[in-house]
């Protein structure tokens, strides 16, 4: 908001153009948003890429930028700004399938008998955990609290969906 008013008006006008609206629509399409979010999560957990991101500041920034951007697109597609949206079924499917695949990754990390990421094998880990315990704790956090977040969001979407009534049905009287 600190930009000069003429520049703000020009930026706002360009954001309302056809190309930005089409790009936003494509990126927040449920399948696109889900795919980008899943791709970012799984690709950056490939051991060679994970270790490369730990070693390189630029890759580390790219890793976290892709996590943030894909998560924002995912949550926009899943929860959306419009509670009257007709995409409630798609939203529930997005949340459920994401809960499953992120839970699966978390479970794989939690129950892995060895550290997946060689970088952590060679470095001292804080909190007095060895590399496998640190990885297992990270997997457990991804699996349980992460899964709970998707479950709560799914229940909120379900409540919003069930609260909608078709326009042809009258409101219940007390």
N, C-alpha and C positions, 0 to 999 in steps of 0.2 A: 504494500500500500504506500510505501515511501517513494515509489517511482512517480515521475511527473504525470499529471493527469492526461495530457495528450498521448503519452506512451501507453498508459493503462487502457485508455479507450481503444487504441489501435490493437493492443494485445487481446482485449476482450472481443473485439470485432473479428479478429482472425481466429479465435477459439470457437466462435460460432459458425465458422465457415463449413463448407461441405466436407473437405478433407479431414479436419480434426474430428468432426462428428462421426464420420465413417470409420476412422481409425479407432476412436473410443468405443464405438458400437462393436467393432470386431474384437477388440481386446477384452471387453467385458462380456462378450458372449459366454454363456456358461461353459461350453466345451473348451473354448480358447483359454479362458481364465483358469479353469481346472488343469488343463494340460500344461500351461506355463508354470503354474505353481508346483505341480508334481515334478516337472522336468527340472526346475531349479533345485528342489529338495533332493531328488535322487542323484542328479548329476554332480552336485557339489559334495555329496557324501561318497563318491567314488574315491577310494583311498589315494590314488595318485593326484587327483585334482584337489582333494582336501589338503593334503600335505603341501602341494604347490601354493595354495592360498595362504597357508600358515607361513611359508617362507617368503612370499612376495607381497609387499604392501599393496601394490596395484591390483593383484588378483584378489587379495583379501577384501579390498574395497568393492571390486566387481562382484564378488561372492555375496557380500551383505547387501549390496544394491539390488542384485537380482532377487534375493530373498525378500527384501522389503517391497520392491515393485510388484513382484508376482503375488505376494500376500495381499497387497492393497487391491490389485485387480480381482483376486479370488474373493476377498471379503465383500467387495463392491458387488460382484456378480451373485454371491450367495445371499447377502442380506439386502442389498439394494436400498435406495433411498425412498422408494414408494411402497408403503405397506399394502396398497391395493394391487400390487403387481400380480400378474397372472403366472409368474414363474415360480410359485412356491414349491411345486413338485420338483422342478429342476434344482431349486435351492436345497431342498432336503437331500436329493440325490448327490449333489456336490459335497455337502457336508458329510454325509454318511460314507461315501467312497473315499474322501480325504481322510476321515477318521480311520478307515481301514488301512490305507496304504501308509500313512504316517505312523500308525500304531505298529504296523508290520516292520517298518524300518526301526522304530524304537525297540521292538521286541528282539530283532536281530542284533542290535547293538547291545542290548541288555544281557542276552544269553550267549553272546560270543565268548568262547573260551580264551581267545587271544585278542590283543589290540589290533584293530583294523588299520590304524594310522601310524605308520612307522615313526613319524615325527614325535609322537608322544612316548614311544618306547625309549627314545634316546634322551628325552628331557625330563627334568624333575617336575613332578606335578604338585601343585599346591594342595592344601588341606590334608596332607599325609596319605593320599590315595595313590596306589600304583596305577600305571596306565590302563590296565584292564578294568579296575574298579572305577576309575574316572570315566571311561567309555561307558561302562554299564550304568553308572549314575546318570550320565547324559541321555542314554537310551531310555532309561526309566522315566526321566522327566518328559522326554518326547512322547512316550507311550501313554503314561497315566494322566498327568495334568493336561497334556496336549489333547488327548482323547476326550477328556472331560470338557474342555473348551468347545470342541466340535459338537459334543452331545448337547451341551447347554444351548449353543446356537441353533442346533437342529430342533430342540424342543421349543425354542422361541419362535422359529419359523413355523413349526407345526401349530402352535397356539395362534399365531397371526393368521394362518391359513384357515384353521377351523373357525375363527371368529368372523371370517367373511361369510356373508350370506348372499345368495343370488338376489339380484335386484327384484325378481318377481315374488320373493317371499316377504311377507310382512314381518315387522319386528314383533317379538314376543311381548305380550302385555303382562304386567305384574299380577 
